[in-house]
Amino acid sequence: MTRQSAPDAVRKRIVQLQKELLDHDYRYYILADPVIPDEEYDRLMHELIELEEQYPELRTPESPTQRVGGKPTKEFPTVTHTRPMLSLSNTYNEDELYDFDRRVRNGLKDEDVAYVAELKFDGAAVTLHYEKGVFTLGATRGDGTQGDDITANLRTIRSIPLQLRYDRFKFDKLEVRGEVIMFKDDFIALNKYREEQEQRPFANPRNAAAGTLKLQDSKIVAQRKLRFFAYQLLGEDVKSESHYERLQMLPELGLPVNERFERFTSIDKVISFCRKEEKTRDELPYEIDGVVVKVDSFRQQEKLGTIAKSPRWATAYKFTTRKAETKLSEIVVQVGRVGTITPVADLEPVLLGGTTVKRATLHNADEIERLDVRIGDTVIVEKGGDVIPKITGVVKEKRPKGTKKFSFPRECPVCKSEIMRLEGEANYYCINTECPAQIRGKLEHFVSRQAMDIDGLGEAIIDQLINTNLVTTPADLYDLKKEDILPLERMGEKSASNLINAIEKSKERPFEKVLYALGIRHAGQGVAQMLAGAFGSIDALRNARVEDLTNIHEIGPRIAQSVAAFFQEENNVEMLDRLEAAGLQLAAKRQKKKKQTLNGKTFVLTGALDTVTRDEAKTLIESHGGKVTSSVTKKTDYVVVGSDAGSKFDKARKLNITTLNEQEFMSMVKD
């Protein structure tokens, strides 16, 4: 049967509904001036959905009904940015803002300078592409050069227009950069729901926004109430050479911009703006962690240029750490993967930095003694950036009568074994290596991304494997069969196959990753890499004496004794034998000796590098004969500068030491 074409009246009604709904989105998200109640908006949307289902040929990609996609995606394609999405250097006090202003004026040879100050959102940076006004592509920042194509997820965010308003501007191609955030109330509601569903709550609104954008099902993304604010407009057709003017264009195009931005001709006024916003930030419905300061003129921006991955024409002024008072309800002790006994404070919930804080670390027994913190005390809690909340003081004038000093336990809270404190260490340890808490912690560490990278082995599965006695040591993982794990809760045929395949694939992980995965006390990723490079195999490391270990640069007595003790323990030797029999890489692949082109040269690394980690960069330098130190002195030959470079970069310039960006550095260590 041939489908009849839609009557003209229906065509007109669909166009009218699409336009009305887009206008209402604009009024709600851009003007903050809705003219109809939510119920009326929903009625119009429902009418449009029914008409488009009846006449699907009239459904357009930019229709308000087309925000949520179909089937979940399996992976996100990679997008190469048209121009790098630069990260910003940070300033933490007013003196550093004056230094920034001085560097800008020196670079512009005393030209007149105007700055634009904007709120620094605590969210996830994204880029949006529009062609003839239609939203066609959206991507994450990624490493600044490449990001993930998350178009389907960004389409679900109602404050991102699928069709720009073309009343005044008609640009063929536009790129809009901005931040995806989650409002505080929406974050609290989401975490409450997750706790009801026995899911782990998000740490803060930024993590919630970034994590949601990487979900593979846009229907779930649509439920999370994400918001978007634009802060940069790019495009060859955009003629304005002023960042401030372009910010004013964005709302006219239908794009939401935070209205709290201003243009100043002196750094003193910028600083006054920063002071005002820091005082009032808690009044905002969303989280900010500072103010972004940019040179207004694009001509001047280009003249100033960039250093590594950061522009010289912009900086981020970071607000000071936030504090809050709350009551300490209880002190509990937890057991880590190597038996470390850590005291944790249970607190009356308090909102701090966009996060509802219920717990804070107390570090160790010495810290409890130093603070003289007691159950029932009113305490001061601090949290800066992603740092775990910590107690920094006690309001002793509010201390209730009858409180007693906290007594550190004498036995493990999990297995009731003896705990001990090694000479020269601040922590107590559970000496029972079969302690269930240690087993769980060791397994979580062993399968983590930085170690064996076994996908699909989350906390819930690990708990089930331990509770059913299927796994008590990492070596047991390699004995698992599909039929062993199929009976586990929420374990289907496909999930079981994927998990067994992931365990099998982990056998390809290089020796230094296996060594790190073993969880030797004091042997982090950097130490594991050094040990793998120095000894080359697990057998050589087993036979190493403490003196052999301390002969390695940066391996001190404490690390050496811990490594030697690990290989003397019978349970560990048995586990290593089983891992070797299972086929793990317990020896480094022999590599051709590098040319000693950096012999006698001293390097300092500062900032984050994109193509290699700091540890990998250090290994590259040392493999070519160079040396890496932590501080810049007159004896330093080169300072390698990554993004968010700190004071070491400024000191290098003062001492006239050669600085290298990442590309220049990589060319030096290329054989």
matplotlib code that plots the C-alpha trace (Angstrom):
import matplotlib.pyplot as plt

x = [0.0, 1.4, 1.8, -0.1, 1.8, 1.2, -1.6, -0.3, -2.0, 0.0, 3.3, 2.6, 1.6, 4.9, 7.0, 5.1, 5.5, 9.3, 9.7, 7.6, 9.5, 12.9, 11.8, 10.7, 14.1, 15.8, 13.6, 14.3, 18.0, 19.3, 17.0, 16.0, 12.5, 10.0, 6.5, 4.7, 4.6, 6.4, 3.1, 2.2, 5.7, 5.3, 1.9, 3.4, 6.3, 3.9, 1.8, 4.9, 6.1, 2.7, 2.7, 6.3, 5.6, 2.6, 4.5, 8.2, 9.3, 8.7, 11.0, 14.2, 17.6, 17.3, 13.7, 13.4, 12.2, 15.5, 17.7, 17.9, 19.5, 18.7, 20.9, 23.8, 27.2, 30.0, 32.8, 33.4, 35.2, 38.3, 38.0, 41.0, 40.4, 40.6, 42.8, 44.2, 42.0, 44.6, 44.8, 45.4, 48.3, 47.1, 47.7, 46.9, 47.3, 47.1, 50.9, 50.9, 48.1, 50.4, 53.2, 50.9, 50.0, 53.7, 54.6, 51.7, 52.7, 56.4, 55.3, 53.2, 55.9, 53.6, 50.6, 47.3, 45.8, 42.2, 41.3, 38.1, 37.4, 35.0, 33.9, 35.9, 33.4, 34.2, 33.0, 34.0, 35.2, 33.6, 33.5, 30.4, 30.4, 27.6, 27.2, 24.7, 23.3, 22.7, 24.6, 26.6, 29.4, 30.4, 33.6, 35.4, 38.7, 40.7, 44.4, 43.9, 44.7, 42.2, 39.0, 36.0, 33.0, 30.1, 27.6, 24.8, 25.3, 25.6, 22.4, 20.5, 21.5, 18.6, 20.7, 22.7, 20.6, 20.3, 19.6, 21.1, 19.1, 19.9, 18.1, 21.2, 24.2, 24.5, 27.7, 28.5, 30.7, 31.1, 32.9, 31.7, 33.7, 32.3, 31.8, 29.2, 28.3, 25.8, 23.9, 24.3, 20.7, 20.7, 24.0, 22.6, 19.4, 21.5, 23.7, 20.6, 19.1, 22.4, 22.6, 19.1, 20.1, 23.1, 25.5, 28.6, 27.8, 29.9, 32.6, 31.6, 29.6, 32.5, 33.1, 29.3, 29.3, 32.4, 31.4, 27.9, 29.3, 31.3, 28.3, 27.5, 23.7, 22.4, 19.0, 20.8, 22.6, 19.3, 18.1, 21.1, 20.1, 23.4, 23.8, 26.1, 27.7, 29.6, 32.8, 34.5, 33.2, 35.5, 34.9, 36.4, 33.1, 33.3, 34.9, 35.1, 38.7, 37.5, 36.8, 34.4, 32.3, 32.2, 30.9, 28.1, 27.3, 26.7, 23.3, 22.1, 22.9, 20.9, 23.8, 23.9, 26.6, 27.2, 26.4, 29.0, 31.9, 33.4, 36.0, 38.7, 41.7, 43.7, 44.8, 43.7, 40.1, 40.5, 41.7, 38.7, 36.4, 38.2, 37.7, 34.0, 33.3, 35.2, 33.1, 29.8, 30.6, 28.5, 25.4, 25.6, 23.6, 26.7, 30.3, 33.1, 36.7, 38.2, 38.2, 39.7, 41.5, 42.1, 43.6, 40.6, 42.3, 42.8, 45.7, 47.4, 46.7, 48.4, 51.3, 51.8, 51.5, 51.6, 54.1, 53.8, 50.0, 49.1, 48.5, 50.6, 47.5, 45.3, 45.5, 43.2, 43.0, 42.2, 40.2, 41.5, 40.6, 37.1, 36.5, 33.4, 32.6, 30.8, 30.5, 32.7, 30.4, 32.8, 36.4, 36.6, 39.8, 40.2, 42.6, 44.4, 45.8, 49.2, 47.7, 47.9, 45.6, 44.1, 41.7, 38.8, 36.4, 32.7, 31.1, 27.7, 27.1, 28.2, 28.2, 31.8, 32.9, 29.8, 30.3, 28.4, 31.2, 30.5, 34.0, 37.5, 40.9, 42.8, 45.9, 47.4, 47.6, 50.2, 47.8, 44.9, 47.3, 48.5, 45.0, 43.7, 40.5, 37.8, 34.5, 31.8, 34.1, 33.2, 35.9, 37.2, 37.1, 39.0, 38.8, 40.7, 40.2, 40.2, 42.0, 40.3, 38.6, 40.7, 40.3, 42.6, 41.5, 39.2, 36.9, 37.8, 35.5, 32.6, 33.9, 31.2, 32.0, 33.2, 35.0, 37.9, 41.1, 40.9, 42.7, 44.2, 43.2, 45.7, 44.3, 43.1, 39.4, 38.7, 40.7, 41.5, 45.2, 48.0, 48.9, 52.4, 54.2, 57.6, 60.4, 60.6, 57.0, 53.9, 51.4, 50.3, 50.0, 48.0, 50.6, 48.2, 48.7, 45.5, 43.3, 40.2, 40.5, 44.1, 43.0, 40.3, 42.6, 45.3, 42.9, 41.5, 45.1, 46.2, 43.3, 43.5, 44.1, 47.6, 48.5, 47.0, 44.1, 41.5, 38.3, 35.1, 36.5, 34.8, 34.3, 31.0, 32.6, 35.7, 33.5, 31.6, 34.9, 36.2, 32.9, 32.6, 36.3, 37.0, 39.8, 42.1, 45.2, 45.8, 47.2, 43.7, 42.3, 44.3, 42.7, 39.1, 37.0, 33.8, 31.7, 33.2, 31.9, 28.6, 26.7, 27.8, 25.0, 24.4, 26.9, 25.5, 27.0, 28.5, 29.8, 31.5, 33.2, 34.3, 35.8, 37.7, 39.0, 40.1, 42.0, 43.7, 44.6, 46.3, 49.0, 50.4, 51.1, 54.8, 57.0, 57.0, 53.2, 53.2, 55.8, 53.6, 50.5, 52.1, 51.5, 54.9, 54.8, 56.5, 56.9, 54.7, 54.7, 58.0, 59.8, 58.4, 59.7, 63.2, 63.4, 62.2, 64.9, 67.7, 67.1, 65.2, 63.4, 61.6, 64.3, 67.1, 65.0, 64.2, 68.0, 68.8, 70.2, 69.3, 72.7, 72.0, 68.7, 70.1, 72.7, 70.0, 69.5, 66.5, 66.0, 66.5, 66.8, 63.1, 62.1, 65.0, 64.1, 60.4, 61.2, 63.6, 61.1, 58.4, 60.5, 61.3, 57.7, 56.7, 53.1, 54.5, 57.1, 54.3, 52.1, 54.9, 55.5, 51.9, 51.8, 54.9, 53.2, 50.1, 52.2, 52.5, 55.5, 57.9, 60.9, 61.5, 61.8, 65.4, 65.8, 68.5, 70.8, 70.0, 72.6, 74.0, 73.2, 72.3, 75.3, 76.1, 73.0, 70.6, 66.9, 64.0, 60.4, 57.5, 53.8, 51.8, 53.0, 50.5, 52.4, 54.3, 54.0, 56.5, 58.0, 58.2, 60.0, 62.4, 63.2, 63.8, 66.2, 68.1, 68.2, 70.0, 72.5, 70.9, 69.9, 66.6, 66.5, 63.5, 64.7, 66.0, 69.5, 72.3, 73.6, 70.3, 70.8, 67.1, 63.7, 60.9, 57.7, 54.3, 50.8, 50.0, 53.8, 54.6, 57.2, 60.0, 59.3, 59.6, 62.8, 64.3, 63.6, 65.2, 68.3, 68.3, 68.1, 66.9, 63.3, 61.8, 58.2, 57.1, 57.8, 61.3, 62.0, 60.7, 62.9, 65.9, 65.2, 64.3, 66.7]
y = [0.0, 3.4, 5.9, 9.1, 12.4, 14.6, 17.3, 20.9, 21.6, 18.9, 20.1, 23.6, 22.4, 20.4, 23.4, 25.6, 23.1, 22.7, 26.5, 27.0, 24.4, 25.8, 29.3, 28.0, 26.3, 29.6, 31.5, 28.9, 28.3, 31.5, 34.3, 32.5, 33.8, 31.0, 32.1, 28.7, 26.1, 22.8, 21.0, 23.1, 22.5, 18.8, 18.9, 20.6, 18.1, 15.2, 16.5, 16.9, 13.4, 11.9, 13.9, 12.9, 9.2, 9.4, 11.3, 10.3, 11.9, 15.3, 14.5, 16.5, 15.9, 19.3, 18.7, 19.0, 15.4, 14.1, 14.7, 11.1, 8.6, 4.9, 2.0, 2.5, 3.0, 0.5, 3.0, 6.7, 7.6, 9.8, 13.4, 15.6, 19.2, 21.9, 23.8, 22.5, 22.9, 24.4, 23.9, 26.9, 27.7, 28.3, 31.2, 30.8, 34.4, 38.0, 38.3, 35.7, 37.6, 40.7, 38.5, 37.3, 40.9, 41.9, 39.0, 40.0, 43.6, 42.7, 40.4, 43.1, 45.8, 48.1, 48.1, 48.9, 45.6, 44.7, 41.5, 39.5, 37.8, 34.9, 32.3, 29.0, 26.2, 23.0, 20.6, 18.9, 20.9, 20.1, 21.5, 21.8, 22.1, 23.8, 23.8, 26.3, 26.6, 22.8, 21.0, 18.3, 17.2, 17.4, 16.1, 16.0, 17.9, 14.7, 15.3, 18.8, 17.5, 14.7, 13.9, 11.5, 12.0, 12.2, 13.9, 11.6, 12.4, 16.2, 16.2, 15.2, 18.4, 20.7, 23.9, 22.9, 24.1, 21.6, 24.6, 28.0, 31.2, 32.9, 36.1, 38.2, 36.0, 33.5, 31.6, 28.6, 26.9, 27.6, 25.9, 26.6, 25.6, 25.4, 23.4, 20.8, 21.0, 19.6, 21.9, 21.2, 20.2, 17.8, 16.3, 15.8, 14.2, 11.9, 10.7, 10.1, 7.9, 6.0, 5.3, 4.0, 1.7, 0.6, 2.2, 4.2, 7.9, 10.4, 12.3, 15.7, 17.4, 17.5, 13.8, 13.2, 15.4, 14.0, 10.4, 10.9, 12.2, 9.0, 6.7, 4.7, 5.0, 8.4, 7.6, 7.4, 10.7, 12.4, 11.6, 13.2, 16.9, 18.2, 21.8, 23.7, 27.1, 28.4, 30.4, 30.6, 31.2, 30.2, 30.4, 32.0, 33.9, 35.5, 38.9, 40.3, 40.4, 40.8, 37.8, 40.0, 40.8, 37.2, 36.3, 38.7, 37.1, 33.7, 34.3, 35.9, 32.6, 30.7, 29.5, 29.8, 32.0, 32.7, 36.4, 37.0, 38.1, 41.5, 43.4, 45.4, 47.6, 47.0, 44.0, 45.7, 45.6, 42.0, 41.2, 43.0, 40.9, 37.7, 38.8, 39.5, 36.1, 34.1, 35.7, 34.9, 31.5, 29.6, 31.5, 30.0, 26.9, 25.3, 24.9, 27.2, 26.9, 30.1, 32.9, 32.7, 35.8, 36.2, 39.0, 40.3, 41.0, 38.0, 39.9, 40.2, 36.6, 35.5, 37.8, 36.3, 32.7, 29.6, 27.6, 23.9, 23.3, 26.5, 30.0, 32.9, 35.2, 33.5, 32.1, 30.6, 32.2, 29.3, 30.0, 29.1, 25.8, 25.8, 24.9, 23.8, 22.9, 19.7, 17.2, 14.1, 11.2, 8.3, 7.2, 3.9, 2.1, 0.6, -2.0, -1.4, -3.9, -4.0, -4.1, -0.4, 0.6, 4.0, 5.9, 7.6, 10.2, 9.6, 13.1, 14.6, 15.3, 18.8, 20.4, 21.4, 22.3, 20.9, 17.5, 16.2, 15.2, 12.3, 11.0, 12.5, 10.9, 11.2, 9.7, 7.9, 7.7, 10.5, 12.9, 12.0, 12.8, 16.0, 17.3, 15.9, 15.1, 13.3, 11.7, 14.4, 17.3, 20.0, 19.8, 21.9, 20.0, 21.2, 20.1, 21.5, 20.4, 16.6, 16.2, 13.8, 15.8, 16.0, 17.3, 20.2, 21.5, 21.1, 23.9, 23.1, 25.8, 23.7, 20.4, 18.6, 17.7, 14.2, 13.4, 11.0, 10.7, 8.2, 4.9, 3.3, -0.4, -3.1, -5.7, -5.7, -4.6, -7.3, -10.4, -9.6, -10.4, -8.5, -5.1, -3.6, -0.4, -0.7, 1.5, 4.8, 4.5, 6.4, 3.6, 0.5, -2.7, -5.9, -8.7, -11.4, -11.6, -13.7, -10.9, -10.7, -6.9, -7.3, -9.9, -7.7, -4.7, -6.7, -8.0, -4.5, -3.2, -6.2, -5.8, -2.0, -0.1, 0.9, -2.7, -5.8, -3.8, -6.6, -5.0, -6.3, -7.1, -4.5, -4.4, -6.4, -9.2, -9.3, -9.5, -12.5, -14.2, -13.9, -14.8, -18.0, -18.9, -18.9, -16.4, -15.8, -14.6, -13.0, -16.3, -17.8, -15.5, -17.4, -20.8, -19.5, -21.1, -19.8, -22.4, -21.2, -17.6, -18.2, -18.8, -15.4, -12.8, -10.7, -12.8, -13.8, -15.9, -12.9, -11.2, -14.4, -14.9, -11.3, -11.6, -14.8, -13.2, -10.1, -12.2, -14.1, -10.8, -9.5, -12.1, -9.8, -6.9, -6.0, -7.0, -3.5, -3.6, -7.1, -6.0, -3.0, -5.2, -7.4, -4.6, -4.6, -2.0, 1.3, 0.1, 2.4, 2.6, 4.6, 2.1, -0.9, 0.6, 1.2, -2.3, -3.9, -1.9, -2.6, -6.4, -7.4, -10.4, -11.6, -14.3, -11.7, -9.6, -12.6, -13.1, -9.4, -8.4, -5.2, -3.7, -4.6, -2.7, 0.4, 0.7, 1.7, 5.5, 6.7, 3.3, 3.9, 1.5, 1.5, 0.5, -2.0, -3.7, -3.9, -5.5, -8.0, -8.9, -9.5, -12.2, -13.9, -14.6, -18.1, -17.2, -14.6, -17.1, -19.6, -17.0, -15.9, -19.5, -19.9, -16.6, -17.7, -21.1, -19.2, -17.4, -13.8, -11.6, -12.0, -10.8, -7.6, -7.8, -7.2, -3.8, -2.3, 0.0, 3.6, 6.0, 8.0, 11.4, 13.1, 11.9, 14.4, 16.5, 17.4, 17.8, 19.0, 18.1, 20.4, 20.3, 17.5, 15.9, 14.4, 11.7, 10.2, 10.2, 11.9, 8.6, 7.5, 10.8, 10.2, 6.7, 8.1, 10.6, 8.1, 5.5, 8.1, 8.9, 12.0, 12.7, 14.0, 16.2, 17.7, 21.4, 24.0, 25.3, 26.9, 23.3, 22.4, 22.1, 21.7, 22.2, 20.2, 22.2, 20.6, 22.0, 23.6, 24.3, 25.8, 28.0, 25.9, 27.3, 30.9, 30.0, 28.5, 31.8, 33.9, 31.7, 31.7, 27.9, 26.3, 25.3, 22.5, 22.0, 18.3, 18.1, 19.4, 17.1, 14.0, 14.8, 14.7, 11.2, 9.8, 7.1]
z = [0.0, -1.0, 1.9, 1.2, 1.3, 4.3, 3.8, 3.6, 7.0, 8.7, 7.1, 8.3, 11.8, 12.1, 11.0, 13.4, 16.4, 15.7, 15.6, 18.7, 20.7, 19.6, 20.6, 24.0, 24.5, 23.6, 26.1, 28.9, 28.4, 26.9, 28.2, 31.4, 30.7, 30.0, 28.9, 29.2, 32.0, 31.6, 31.2, 28.1, 26.7, 27.1, 25.4, 22.3, 22.3, 22.5, 19.6, 17.4, 18.3, 17.2, 13.9, 13.0, 13.8, 11.5, 8.7, 9.3, 6.0, 7.7, 10.6, 10.3, 12.1, 13.9, 15.1, 18.9, 19.0, 17.7, 20.7, 21.8, 19.5, 18.8, 19.7, 22.1, 20.4, 20.9, 20.7, 20.1, 16.9, 17.2, 16.1, 15.2, 16.3, 13.6, 16.0, 19.4, 22.5, 24.7, 28.5, 30.7, 33.1, 36.6, 39.0, 42.7, 44.1, 43.1, 42.7, 40.0, 38.2, 38.2, 36.9, 34.1, 33.2, 33.2, 30.8, 28.5, 28.4, 27.8, 25.0, 23.4, 23.8, 25.9, 23.6, 25.2, 26.5, 27.4, 29.3, 29.4, 32.8, 32.8, 35.3, 35.2, 35.2, 36.9, 34.1, 30.9, 27.9, 24.5, 21.0, 18.8, 15.0, 13.0, 9.2, 7.9, 11.4, 11.9, 14.7, 12.9, 15.3, 18.9, 20.6, 23.9, 24.4, 24.7, 24.6, 23.1, 19.6, 19.3, 21.2, 21.1, 18.8, 21.4, 19.0, 20.0, 23.7, 23.2, 21.2, 24.3, 26.2, 25.8, 26.2, 23.1, 20.0, 17.2, 14.9, 15.4, 15.2, 11.9, 12.4, 12.1, 11.4, 8.5, 8.9, 6.7, 9.3, 13.0, 15.9, 19.4, 22.4, 25.9, 29.1, 30.0, 33.6, 36.1, 38.5, 42.2, 42.8, 39.8, 41.1, 44.6, 43.1, 40.8, 43.7, 45.9, 43.1, 42.6, 46.4, 46.3, 43.4, 45.4, 42.9, 43.8, 44.0, 41.9, 43.7, 42.4, 39.7, 37.3, 37.5, 37.0, 33.9, 32.3, 33.1, 31.7, 28.4, 27.9, 28.4, 25.3, 25.6, 24.9, 26.5, 29.9, 29.1, 28.4, 31.9, 33.6, 33.2, 31.9, 30.9, 28.5, 28.5, 25.5, 25.9, 22.5, 18.9, 16.0, 12.2, 9.1, 8.5, 12.0, 11.3, 14.8, 16.2, 19.8, 22.1, 24.1, 21.0, 20.0, 23.5, 22.9, 19.6, 21.1, 22.7, 19.5, 17.8, 20.4, 22.4, 26.2, 27.7, 31.3, 31.7, 34.4, 32.1, 31.9, 29.9, 31.7, 30.7, 33.9, 35.8, 39.1, 37.9, 36.9, 40.4, 41.9, 39.7, 40.9, 44.5, 44.0, 42.3, 44.9, 47.6, 45.9, 44.2, 46.8, 45.7, 42.1, 41.2, 39.7, 40.6, 39.6, 40.7, 39.5, 36.9, 33.3, 32.2, 28.4, 26.3, 24.3, 21.0, 18.6, 16.9, 20.3, 21.2, 18.0, 18.7, 22.2, 21.0, 23.1, 25.2, 24.9, 25.2, 27.0, 25.6, 26.8, 26.4, 29.0, 32.5, 35.1, 38.5, 40.9, 44.0, 47.5, 49.1, 50.7, 54.3, 56.3, 59.8, 60.7, 63.5, 63.8, 64.4, 64.5, 63.7, 61.8, 60.6, 57.2, 55.8, 52.5, 50.0, 51.7, 55.2, 56.0, 58.8, 57.9, 60.2, 58.5, 60.0, 59.6, 59.5, 59.6, 55.9, 54.8, 51.3, 50.3, 46.8, 45.2, 47.0, 50.0, 52.3, 54.6, 55.2, 55.5, 56.0, 59.3, 57.8, 60.8, 64.6, 64.7, 62.9, 65.3, 68.2, 66.6, 66.0, 69.3, 67.4, 69.3, 68.5, 69.0, 68.1, 65.6, 63.0, 60.1, 56.8, 53.7, 50.1, 47.2, 43.6, 43.5, 46.8, 49.2, 52.0, 55.1, 58.7, 59.3, 62.7, 65.7, 67.0, 70.6, 72.1, 70.7, 72.2, 74.3, 77.8, 78.5, 75.2, 75.4, 73.4, 70.6, 71.2, 68.1, 67.9, 68.7, 66.2, 62.6, 62.4, 59.7, 60.6, 64.3, 63.7, 65.4, 63.9, 64.0, 63.3, 61.6, 62.8, 61.1, 59.6, 60.6, 59.7, 61.4, 59.4, 59.6, 59.5, 58.1, 54.4, 54.1, 55.6, 53.4, 53.2, 51.8, 49.4, 48.0, 47.8, 46.1, 43.5, 42.7, 42.3, 40.2, 37.6, 37.5, 34.2, 35.2, 36.1, 34.3, 32.8, 33.0, 31.8, 33.4, 36.8, 38.9, 42.7, 42.5, 40.5, 42.7, 45.9, 44.4, 43.4, 46.9, 48.6, 46.6, 47.2, 43.5, 43.9, 46.9, 45.0, 41.7, 40.3, 40.8, 38.1, 35.4, 36.5, 36.0, 33.3, 31.8, 33.6, 37.0, 36.6, 34.8, 38.1, 39.5, 39.9, 36.7, 34.8, 31.3, 28.6, 26.8, 29.9, 31.0, 27.6, 27.6, 31.1, 30.3, 27.1, 29.1, 31.6, 28.7, 27.0, 30.1, 29.7, 27.0, 29.4, 29.6, 32.5, 34.2, 34.3, 35.9, 38.4, 39.4, 39.5, 42.2, 44.7, 46.4, 49.2, 48.2, 44.6, 42.5, 38.7, 38.5, 40.8, 39.0, 35.7, 37.1, 38.6, 35.3, 33.4, 35.9, 36.4, 33.3, 34.8, 37.8, 38.4, 38.6, 40.9, 43.2, 43.7, 44.2, 47.6, 49.4, 48.4, 44.7, 44.9, 46.6, 43.9, 41.5, 41.2, 43.4, 45.1, 48.8, 51.7, 52.5, 49.0, 48.7, 52.0, 51.0, 47.6, 49.1, 51.8, 49.2, 47.4, 50.7, 51.6, 50.7, 49.5, 47.1, 45.7, 45.1, 43.4, 41.1, 40.1, 39.1, 37.2, 35.3, 34.5, 33.3, 30.7, 32.1, 30.9, 33.8, 31.8, 29.8, 26.1, 25.1, 23.5, 21.4, 23.5, 22.8, 21.6, 24.5, 22.8, 26.1, 28.1, 30.8, 30.2, 33.1, 32.5, 34.6, 33.7, 34.4, 33.5, 31.9, 28.6, 26.1, 24.2, 27.2, 31.0, 33.2, 34.2, 30.5, 29.7, 32.5, 31.3, 27.8, 29.0, 31.2, 28.4, 26.3, 29.0, 30.5, 34.1, 35.5, 38.6, 40.4, 40.7, 38.3, 39.0, 37.0, 36.3, 34.5, 30.8, 29.6, 31.1, 29.3, 29.5, 29.3, 29.9, 33.3, 33.7, 37.1, 38.6, 37.2, 33.8, 35.1, 36.9, 33.7, 31.9, 34.6, 34.5, 30.7, 30.6, 27.3, 27.4, 25.2, 24.2, 23.9, 20.2, 20.6, 23.4, 21.6, 18.6, 20.9, 22.2, 18.9, 17.6]

ax = plt.figure().add_subplot(projection="3d")
ax.plot(x, y, z, "-o")
ax.set_aspect("equal")
plt.show()
